[in-house]
């Protein structure tokens, strides 16, 4: 279950007309903080991001489906999380399952959310986008930066 503050921030993003990925970013941020606090670990930076995205889908953020390049199981999981996000009366998470997941995640490393690991992940993701995509992202970043300070 996401923290109230995270839900508030995501709703605020939605109100401001931010994209679903920006809204989901709040959940990813929360997850990174959890790993850093030692609530649990993650096997890889990608896993920490995936947990955050799953939480976002379950909270009702209208993210698109998982990419075709993802594993079949991952796509199914994302679809299931999105369905859960559309259902309103949410049941309390199963206590036993919740505890088991937490116990398993506690065994994972904490270093996956270090600044270095996150930078490596971001660089790798950018590299996969290609030069045009990187250029567009940089332009957009510059535009939003000007907007905020100006």
Number of C-alpha atoms within 10 A of each C-alpha: 9 15 9 9 11 19 18 12 16 23 16 13 18 15 9 9 11 13 14 17 14 16 24 27 20 23 27 22 14 19 26 25 15 16 22 17 11 13 14 22 27 23 15 18 21 15 14 23 22 17 16 22 25 22 23 28 26 23 23 17 23 17 18 12 14 16 11 9 8 10 11 12 9 16 16 14 15 23 18 14 19 23 13 16 20 15 12 9 8 11 7 7 9 8 8 9 10 10 11 11 11 14 14 12 17 16 12 16 16 22 17 22 25 14 10 11 15 18 13 13 17 12 12 11 12 15 12 10 13 10 11 9 13 15 13 11 14 11 12 12 12 11 11 11 11 10 9 7 6 6
